[in-house]
């Protein structure tokens, strides 16, 4: 596939669908990374002085509770999208997480923060599977992986936006120690985005056709016509092939999710600690630069991954992704002690552990499952992993608290990437194949 011919046949409507889904994912990326970068100031503001030594544990808790809400909300939202339609669920998801994000700026204690992060996560989780399903079901086969990669890049652009906004706030301190609250004020902007979605997004024709013709098979290999529709979540576990694909991709997603939230989210803090140890001025600025460089690497991966995965094939791409994630994690946390060297390596880290490690979920699962269960399957794979992975940030915080070593926590948990070295070969290769109906 050349760069010139993949765009052939794409219309303005295709690009509108991609833009709508892309912007929704930008806001999700911003919201996720905003929490990570403000945690040090946030904890100083909300925790009593006597609890500040337990900061890593509280940081892990607030990240974990967000993940838990994201996982539950995503699972429910994916199911609803298969019953109510992709467009309607996306509208409510964007509006509600914008509302709850804005309210986070007003919290006065850690308990209020946890409650709002949980409900924000519930709302955020529903958006991804609807966008992925819309693009997969409307874009032609030759362009679908590239479009899905562009869509997934929204998360990287969102994290880059959050890193840039925080860089500005952390250097100017417009509200002093309370400047972190402005990050969540910005997070409320997506409420306006709902107006765009209402006017420019159409419902998936493939989804409507599948519902009207009562095609309930989970993988497209066995269509069951019946007056009564089986529950989509049960369908993934009732059919043998669907169960196998669900379990394998879920475990791969778990490796990605655990790696990002429990390891890569520590990178700005680790950079700050190395800058302090080296006696460098303004260590916080080094952490902010680390966040920027990391997300730049991830965005590059998102933008080119669609081309790479079509050249290499889905399974080989996954193998290289997890091998690269494991190697770069051990280099960054186990070998590098110079903050300048760490900054040079940070974009490579972002390329593998955020960019490549997430982009496959926008491309591969829609090709493994049929239309009537596609959003449910994508949510089980992508968001369901968070229902388990939410404990790993807490575990990382506990390891740091017990051993006093952020690097040790990262190296121990990074072993989960080993799953990606053998599980991909158990899945079917779907490169250049039509979506199952």
Beta strands, then each sheet from edge to edge (+ up, - down):
end
